[in-house]
Amino acid sequence: MNIDILMYVDSGIFDNDLDCFGSFTPDSHAERLSAIEAIRNIIYSIPESYTGILQKRDNARVRAGDDDVEFWKELFSFTGADHIIKITADSPFMDSAVVADMVALHCDYLAEFTFSENLPAGLSCEIVSRELVESIPAFNEKTLPLSGVVKSNINQFDIELYYKDPDIRDKRISFLSRSPRDRVIMENIHELNSGVPDYSSLRALIDKNPAVLYAGPSYLEIELTGECDLECIFCYRKLLGEQHSHMPLPVLDKILSDSKKFKLPFTVALGGSGEPLMHPNFYAVMDRILASDSVESIIIETNGVYADTNFRNFLKEKDLSRIKAIFNINGMNRETYTTLHGADRFDSVYENITALREMCADTASLYLQVMKINETEPWLDSYYDFWEKQEIPIVLQKQNTFLGRIQDRRYSDLSPLERGPCWHLQRDMYILSNGDVAFCRQDIDGKYPAGNVMDNSLVNIWESGKDRFLSDYHQQYPSSPDCRSCDEWYTFNF
């Protein structure tokens, strides 16, 4: 039985992504996998954009697209192999023992396709048989990658699912070095372990040393203003000691300047207690944020009242792939809208939403959000029927009672039975309009600030929060604020 390895370099991957821990990952893989006797050759599949070391390898093959069915047909013809093991090239934590187990499973059960059921990306492989590829007819049009074709028709092939304990999918780590954040986490683990750990010990190592996960913020929620024209029944704004003012531009500039020092990409959400479009310099704010290379995407959480022609004209000139507008609209007519939002603005908001939908060819830039509460539950189906005609994605939002400060209107509790570490303490920063970095999103008044961006570096403020994250991870919760009563710990942003 001839088995070859396909070392697959994804598009956008270059040698700096493949250099990890002082060695070149594809070469480290080759050394580790040499112990598997059944393996014959290694083939390197590189995209046309790749210009690195692997170009000079004898078994390097340049591809024009992805690993679709035709790609695999040509590859098997070239290699003459019976089976090919696909390994992602930028996966420095790949476990050769796991690959060996998967090869044994694949061969013992004469499988056509074998993949991992629960291992995160970068730890295992996929194994493809010649028989599988030859059984799939040629396509006149471009297809999904082969694995996508197989998994979407899973009952039509002889497939083996490889499962291995412990399950660490809840850590949300890809173990691919193309991701700057995941690379930092892997570097932390590698340094702690003095090498790449085997998969079996990975969860215990992380749980014993959770500080390895504390890489930097991935989500900055910035409160541009505390002003809003609506009086939504589920809003906390009326509970604030005093209305928050507009964020001065120098405060925003300091946030963006400091955030570059993390050297990690992140998402900016414009939210907080007010309507961001009511900031007098909203469009200048947007231009400043979009100018930052560190910002992967911007989320605008808006009630839609001011998302008018000016808003649309501004967006027309921008890269919409980086911008997501989420309209908080809990109604599908004037009656339902006014009951929940405290003002009769449905017609203008509806007009703004539909006009923006016509402008956005890609609906990934536009979402509608409805609060899942007692008041919306009776007509939620009608809400979906009404808005789905606009072909806009709908997001169901869990109500946040902010530690019981506002009335609990939830008609169902989806909290997990077993509490885990708080995602927000690990990945988020909530920055009030005066520059205070709150303890977390629940600290709406900034009563327990970690610091102010104008007085301290954002990096130092972030580092000062590590102890809070570690205490929470070990289920040691403070009473001020009352983390023990919080039910937001399992919600995840980016």
Phi and psi in degrees as a GROMACS rama.xvg file:
@    title "Ramachandran Plot"
@    xaxis  label "Phi"
@    yaxis  label "Psi"
@TYPE xy
-92.1991  120.172  ASN-2
-123.163  124.411  ILE-3
-113.294  161.997  ASP-4
-107.857  132.748  ILE-5
-104.425  111.901  LEU-6
-90.5692  107.422  MET-7
-100.43  119.642  TYR-8
-99.6579  113.733  VAL-9
-70.6135  158.887  ASP-10
-60.6463  141.117  SER-11
86.8521  1.02885  GLY-12
-97.7283  134.835  ILE-13
-131.736  177.758  PHE-14
-61.7717  -30.3182  ASP-15
-65.4576  -24.9363  ASN-16
-77.3328  -23.0883  ASP-17
-95.4541  -10.6557  LEU-18
-89.0371  109.669  ASP-19
-137.039  134.723  CYS-20
56.2069  34.0946  PHE-21
81.0636  12.0451  GLY-22
-143.537  163.957  SER-23
-91.0611  115.577  PHE-24
-53.327  -46.3024  THR-25
-58.0712  -35.7521  PRO-26
-71.5529  -37.068  ASP-27
-62.3885  -41.1214  SER-28
-60.4742  -46.6852  HIS-29
-58.4715  -40.6583  ALA-30
-66.4694  -44.3963  GLU-31
-67.7014  -36.8364  ARG-32
-82.7947  -8.64949  LEU-33
-63.262  -19.4521  SER-34
-75.5223  -14.4926  ALA-35
-84.3754  107.885  ILE-36
-62.3586  -31.7828  GLU-37
-70.6931  -16.7918  ALA-38
-76.7813  135.445  ILE-39
-105.854  -65.1479  ARG-40
-128.314  164.278  ASN-41
-118.609  127.695  ILE-42
-113.7  138.775  ILE-43
-107.683  120.184  TYR-44
-102.553  117.292  SER-45
-123.181  143.941  ILE-46
-75.8335  165.346  PRO-47
-61.8415  -26.4652  GLU-48
-78.4177  -12.9885  SER-49
-78.7611  134.452  TYR-50
-131.765  28.7847  THR-51
-102.382  -157.555  GLY-52
-57.0418  -39.8331  ILE-53
-66.9511  -17.0615  LEU-54
-57.1033  -31.1464  GLN-55
-89.2192  -4.0238  LYS-56
-72.944  142.798  ARG-57
-59.8842  -35.9894  ASP-58
-97.3158  22.7599  ASN-59
-83.1323  134.181  ALA-60
-129.998  125.75  ARG-61
-87.1547  133.353  VAL-62
-116.635  153.531  ARG-63
-88.4777  -29.8644  ALA-64
-131.595  -135.403  GLY-65
-101.205  -176.388  ASP-66
-87.2605  66.2379  ASP-67
-82.8244  -174.449  ASP-68
-60.003  -44.7569  VAL-69
-64.1304  -35.4165  GLU-70
-57.9247  -46.701  PHE-71
-69.6109  -35.6202  TRP-72
-61.4016  -45.7564  LYS-73
-66.0935  -37.0899  GLU-74
-66.0597  -44.876  LEU-75
-65.3597  -35.2445  PHE-76
-63.8636  -40.0308  SER-77
-70.6436  -42.1237  PHE-78
-85.2744  -31.5719  THR-79
73.0542  12.3285  GLY-80
-76.2541  155.691  ALA-81
-87.0659  -32.404  ASP-82
-142.835  148.047  HIS-83
-130.165  132.246  ILE-84
-97.7893  116.738  ILE-85
-92.6827  122.022  LYS-86
-124.272  131.2  ILE-87
-70.9707  130.325  THR-88
-66.8592  -31.5129  ALA-89
-98.04  52.9239  ASP-90
-126.952  73.8986  SER-91
-63.5128  -17.4757  PRO-92
-96.2494  10.1296  PHE-93
-51.3116  130.811  MET-94
-101.029  111.162  ASP-95
-64.2245  -29.377  SER-96
-66.3265  -37.2452  ALA-97
-64.6275  -44.0763  VAL-98
-61.0545  -42.2343  VAL-99
-61.6038  -42.0374  ALA-100
-62.376  -40.1641  ASP-101
-68.8626  -37.4645  MET-102
-62.7064  -44.0008  VAL-103
-62.3173  -43.0475  ALA-104
-62.9236  -44.6579  LEU-105
-60.6961  -45.0653  HIS-106
-75.1585  -40.2598  CYS-107
-62.2594  -35.9592  ASP-108
-103.481  10.7573  TYR-109
51.2935  45.9102  LEU-110
-75.6704  154.616  ALA-111
-91.7059  -28.5172  GLU-112
-152.157  131.138  PHE-113
-129.808  132.362  THR-114
-146.745  167.218  PHE-115
-84.295  137.676  SER-116
-83.0764  -35.9896  GLU-117
-130.587  -4.64281  ASN-118
-79.8403  132.321  LEU-119
-61.1531  159.744  PRO-120
-55.9163  140.709  ALA-121
96.9747  -2.55464  GLY-122
-110.828  -17.2651  LEU-123
-134.484  -144.895  SER-124
-154.736  -179.578  CYS-125
-126.563  141.635  GLU-126
-120.571  126.016  ILE-127
-119.05  137.413  VAL-128
-100.311  152.144  SER-129
-60.2399  -37.6724  ARG-130
-58.7488  -41.3395  GLU-131
-61.9265  -50.6426  LEU-132
-62.9214  -40.1406  VAL-133
-71.0999  -21.0654  GLU-134
-81.7676  -14.2406  SER-135
-90.8595  125.62  ILE-136
-67.9617  160.283  PRO-137
-68.8408  146.752  ALA-138
-111.281  139.245  PHE-139
-77.5368  -25.2314  ASN-140
-110.704  165.573  GLU-141
-63.2409  137.807  LYS-142
-113.577  174.033  THR-143
-65.0373  164.514  LEU-144
-54.288  152.313  PRO-145
-52.2844  -43.1832  LEU-146
-61.0736  -35.3304  SER-147
-66.9427  -40.0376  GLY-148
-62.0618  -45.3155  VAL-149
-66.5353  -47.8867  VAL-150
-68.0613  -26.5579  LYS-151
-83.0061  -8.05749  SER-152
-131.57  49.4351  ASN-153
-64.1097  -25.8063  ILE-154
-83.1705  -4.66689  ASN-155
-95.1193  -2.99434  GLN-156
-132.028  161.087  PHE-157
-84.6579  98.7036  ASP-158
-116.036  138.991  ILE-159
-113.483  129.494  GLU-160
-99.8899  121.91  LEU-161
-94.4898  124.671  TYR-162
-123.162  137.974  TYR-163
-143.025  131.434  LYS-164
-81.7017  154.608  ASP-165
-83.4738  158.348  PRO-166
-86.0403  123.805  ASP-167
-121.424  21.0264  ILE-168
-62.4548  -25.958  ARG-169
-66.8468  -13.4354  ASP-170
-80.4047  -13.8576  LYS-171
54.9551  48.1271  ARG-172
-114.087  133.939  ILE-173
-88.7671  -22.2534  SER-174
57.4248  34.6621  PHE-175
-118.613  128.88  LEU-176
-75.755  -5.93746  SER-177
-67.3502  -24.5561  ARG-178
-87.6283  114.611  SER-179
-55.7948  -39.5446  PRO-180
-66.6328  -48.9898  ARG-181
-65.7941  -31.0781  ASP-182
-64.9611  -42.3905  ARG-183
-60.8642  -42.8757  VAL-184
-62.4873  -43.443  ILE-185
-64.6  -38.3122  MET-186
-63.0954  -39.3305  GLU-187
-63.081  -43.2259  ASN-188
-67.1102  -42.7599  ILE-189
-60.7656  -43.7784  HIS-190
-65.6073  -41.8492  GLU-191
-64.5651  -40.1661  LEU-192
-90.2817  -5.50112  ASN-193
56.7203  39.592  SER-194
148.926  177.658  GLY-195
-78.2279  121.121  VAL-196
-76.8425  156.34  PRO-197
-76.0221  158.497  ASP-198
-60.2917  -37.7751  TYR-199
-59.4596  -28.7226  SER-200
-98.4966  -1.5086  SER-201
-66.9967  -45.6735  LEU-202
-65.7339  -44.1026  ARG-203
-62.0269  -37.87  ALA-204
-64.4216  -43.6029  LEU-205
-67.0326  -45.4623  ILE-206
-64.668  -30.7465  ASP-207
-78.7984  -27.3401  LYS-208
-132.462  63.731  ASN-209
-63.6539  -13.644  PRO-210
-59.5609  -20.8715  ALA-211
-64.3348  -21.1491  VAL-212
-84.4632  -14.1851  LEU-213
-86.1701  77.1175  TYR-214
-88.4111  -37.5473  ALA-215
156.821  163.492  GLY-216
-68.5708  138.873  PRO-217
-106.866  -8.87427  SER-218
-145.599  114.653  TYR-219
-108.818  111.616  LEU-220
-93.646  120.747  GLU-221
-114.238  123.357  ILE-222
-87.4737  102.817  GLU-223
-71.7439  -34.145  LEU-224
-158.747  161.336  THR-225
-105.165  4.21173  GLY-226
-82.5899  143.303  GLU-227
-160.579  144.284  CYS-228
-87.7989  -13.9069  ASP-229
-98.4293  164.266  LEU-230
-128.98  66.9063  GLU-231
-65.7516  140.817  CYS-232
-69.4504  -17.0079  ILE-233
-106.791  9.19029  PHE-234
-87.5605  145.514  CYS-235
-93.4524  -2.53256  TYR-236
-57.4159  -37.7682  ARG-237
-69.8122  -12.1847  LYS-238
-89.8683  -9.41231  LEU-239
-67.0716  147.247  LEU-240
-57.2652  -40.74  GLY-241
-151.371  151.863  GLU-242
-63.184  135.848  GLN-243
-75.7711  144.694  HIS-244
-88.663  -179.144  SER-245
-70.8711  142.544  HIS-246
-73.7639  125.248  MET-247
-65.5628  144.947  PRO-248
-59.5026  -35.9096  LEU-249
-60.5595  -31.9114  PRO-250
-66.3821  -45.3504  VAL-251
-61.5692  -43.927  LEU-252
-60.1465  -39.611  ASP-253
-65.7311  -39.7853  LYS-254
-60.2248  -48.5183  ILE-255
-68.1303  -37.2407  LEU-256
-65.7312  -47.1302  SER-257
-66.6457  -35.1767  ASP-258
-64.5419  -24.6507  SER-259
-63.893  -24.8402  LYS-260
-70.7896  -16.9772  LYS-261
-71.3387  -23.8673  PHE-262
56.1916  36.7646  LYS-263
-136.139  144.432  LEU-264
-72.4338  151.947  PRO-265
-153.109  167.106  PHE-266
-104.894  139.228  THR-267
-106.372  127.6  VAL-268
-112.665  125.263  ALA-269
-93.7145  102.296  LEU-270
-143.614  -124.718  GLY-271
85.4629  -154.193  GLY-272
-83.4197  -13.813  SER-273
-121.156  -176.289  GLY-274
-92.4564  112.309  GLU-275
-58.0229  -32.4462  PRO-276
-70.6565  -7.95475  LEU-277
-86.9398  -3.30634  MET-278
-67.2915  130.905  HIS-279
-61.9947  -20.2958  PRO-280
-118.618  36.8905  ASN-281
-54.7405  -45.0022  PHE-282
-72.7311  -31.3137  TYR-283
-66.5197  -38.6594  ALA-284
-59.6777  -47.2889  VAL-285
-60.757  -43.2455  MET-286
-62.154  -40.4266  ASP-287
-63.8012  -43.3233  ARG-288
-67.6288  -44.5545  ILE-289
-64.0691  -24.2217  LEU-290
-75.582  -12.169  ALA-291
-84.5732  122.7  SER-292
-68.2133  -19.438  ASP-293
-77.5153  -19.9807  SER-294
-84.2752  112.131  VAL-295
-73.603  -42.7972  GLU-296
-152.924  158.405  SER-297
-120.995  129.958  ILE-298
-109.421  124.193  ILE-299
-105.714  109.981  ILE-300
-91.9559  107.055  GLU-301
-128.74  150.309  THR-302
-83.0182  -7.17324  ASN-303
86.1736  -5.63015  GLY-304
-63.1567  -39.1128  VAL-305
-105.007  11.1168  TYR-306
-83.2653  61.9452  ALA-307
-96.9436  -154.788  ASP-308
-59.2922  -39.6609  THR-309
-60.9869  -41.869  ASN-310
-62.7003  -46.4635  PHE-311
-65.9078  -42.0731  ARG-312
-62.6968  -36.5405  ASN-313
-64.6047  -46.8277  PHE-314
-65.8316  -29.8956  LEU-315
-56.6007  -31.0189  LYS-316
-92.3622  3.4001  GLU-317
-114.012  165.764  LYS-318
-80.2008  100.632  ASP-319
-69.4921  -13.45  LEU-320
-66.4604  -18.4882  SER-321
-100.35  -2.90584  ARG-322
-120.487  131.457  ILE-323
-126.951  124.529  LYS-324
-104.681  121.169  ALA-325
-109.27  113.997  ILE-326
-91.3846  117.966  PHE-327
-85.4191  97.4782  ASN-328
-134.866  106.194  ILE-329
-101.056  61.6977  ASN-330
-177.676  159.54  GLY-331
-128.728  11.9605  MET-332
-160.325  175.684  ASN-333
-62.9609  -36.9293  ARG-334
-66.8509  -52.9161  GLU-335
-66.032  -37.1309  THR-336
-65.1728  -49.0447  TYR-337
-63.9462  -37.2232  THR-338
-58.9247  -38.3111  THR-339
-94.4534  -30.9074  LEU-340
-104.067  -5.04147  HIS-341
72.6238  14.3325  GLY-342
-159.039  149.77  ALA-343
-90.7287  81.8103  ASP-344
-122.859  15.6881  ARG-345
-60.0746  -46.6125  PHE-346
-59.9183  -44.8009  ASP-347
-69.767  -38.2705  SER-348
-66.9498  -42.6256  VAL-349
-59.2074  -43.7844  TYR-350
-63.1011  -41.6588  GLU-351
-64.1629  -41.6228  ASN-352
-65.923  -49.0397  ILE-353
-66.7586  -34.8979  THR-354
-66.8466  -39.6329  ALA-355
-68.4831  -36.5104  LEU-356
-61.4161  -40.3235  ARG-357
-65.6203  -30.729  GLU-358
-78.555  -32.1483  MET-359
-91.0553  106.794  CYS-360
-67.5066  -32.083  ALA-361
-99.0065  109.425  ASP-362
-70.1291  -7.58331  THR-363
-65.803  -12.5462  ALA-364
-90.4749  -5.2544  SER-365
-138.164  129.592  LEU-366
-136.858  152.415  TYR-367
-110.059  141.944  LEU-368
-127.485  128.547  GLN-369
-121.944  136.272  VAL-370
-77.2435  131.352  MET-371
-88.5169  87.5179  LYS-372
-134.366  173.074  ILE-373
-56.7069  -37.9436  ASN-374
-70.7959  -24.3435  GLU-375
-96.5844  -19.5811  THR-376
-58.3673  -41.8257  GLU-377
-62.7991  -28.3957  PRO-378
-120.036  22.817  TRP-379
-63.3393  -38.2363  LEU-380
-62.5777  -40.6465  ASP-381
-66.1529  -36.3608  SER-382
-59.4434  -48.407  TYR-383
-61.9768  -45.1032  TYR-384
-59.1976  -40.3041  ASP-385
-69.2386  -48.8637  PHE-386
-84.0718  -25.2325  TRP-387
-66.7189  -20.2413  GLU-388
-64.6232  -23.4984  LYS-389
-83.28  -4.65572  GLN-390
57.3214  45.0258  GLU-391
-115.7  131.386  ILE-392
-60.1787  139.943  PRO-393
-112.459  132.643  ILE-394
-112.579  126.762  VAL-395
-85.9786  122.874  LEU-396
-102.091  130.557  GLN-397
-73.2989  137.451  LYS-398
-73.3755  134.805  GLN-399
-104.502  118.389  ASN-400
-88.2547  -0.331724  THR-401
52.1822  59.476  PHE-402
60.1581  38.0465  LEU-403
81.2916  10.5888  GLY-404
-78.5946  -22.3259  ARG-405
-120.471  160.04  ILE-406
-59.8009  133.879  GLN-407
-79.4038  111.393  ASP-408
-110.008  9.65715  ARG-409
-65.9366  137.639  ARG-410
-99.8609  1.36105  TYR-411
-157.707  148.013  SER-412
-111.199  114.438  ASP-413
-100.716  12.928  LEU-414
-61.9338  136.152  SER-415
-59.5297  150.571  PRO-416
-67.9487  -33.8833  LEU-417
-110.198  129.159  GLU-418
-79.5553  138.98  ARG-419
-119.615  -176.143  GLY-420
-63.7935  149.846  PRO-421
-77.8164  123.321  CYS-422
-67.0726  -32.5347  TRP-423
-70.7542  -36.6987  HIS-424
-71.3532  -23.3673  LEU-425
-85.7245  -30.502  GLN-426
-132.049  -13.1238  ARG-427
-111.615  155.82  ASP-428
-133.254  134.8  MET-429
-114.949  115.653  TYR-430
-114.97  118.633  ILE-431
-75.6743  166.562  LEU-432
-65.0806  -21.0586  SER-433
-89.5506  3.27717  ASN-434
95.6543  -4.95523  GLY-435
-69.105  133.21  ASP-436
-92.6899  110.336  VAL-437
-70.2673  163.947  ALA-438
-54.3625  -45.1564  PHE-439
-167.809  -173.898  CYS-440
-61.2329  -24.2186  ARG-441
-75.6412  -19.0593  GLN-442
-86.8554  68.087  ASP-443
-67.93  -25.0019  ILE-444
-90.0015  -8.66892  ASP-445
68.4022  33.4532  GLY-446
-71.1826  -25.7533  LYS-447
-124.19  59.0326  TYR-448
-68.6307  146.248  PRO-449
-83.9888  -13.595  ALA-450
153.493  174.031  GLY-451
-116.537  135.78  ASN-452
-64.2865  -23.5503  VAL-453
-82.3204  -14.8092  MET-454
-105.379  -15.6063  ASP-455
-149.668  161.02  ASN-456
-72.7  141.366  SER-457
-60.6109  -34.4383  LEU-458
-64.3776  -44.0307  VAL-459
-65.2016  -39.0643  ASN-460
-63.2283  -42.4408  ILE-461
-61.832  -45.7258  TRP-462
-63.4233  -31.8085  GLU-463
-67.9313  -17.0074  SER-464
-88.7724  -1.82516  GLY-465
-62.4284  -41.4467  LYS-466
-62.8001  -35.6241  ASP-467
-64.9528  -41.9496  ARG-468
-62.3806  -45.1977  PHE-469
-65.4569  -40.1198  LEU-470
-62.5233  -44.1379  SER-471
-62.7885  -41.5947  ASP-472
-59.0799  -35.3071  TYR-473
-93.5652  16.0115  HIS-474
60.609  39.1463  GLN-475
-113.536  101.486  GLN-476
-103.337  135.997  TYR-477
-73.4522  161.511  PRO-478
-96.1828  -15.1625  SER-479
-134.816  98.2436  SER-480
-71.9392  166.414  PRO-481
-82.929  81.3664  ASP-482
-63.9616  -28.6443  CYS-483
-62.2  -31.8589  ARG-484
-91.4274  0.812586  SER-485
-77.0523  139.977  CYS-486
-119.71  23.689  ASP-487
-99.7794  -2.79681  GLU-488
-60.8931  -28.821  TRP-489
-90.8743  -10.4611  TYR-490
-75.5861  144.801  THR-491
-129.173  133.965  PHE-492
-98.028  -86.7971  ASN-493
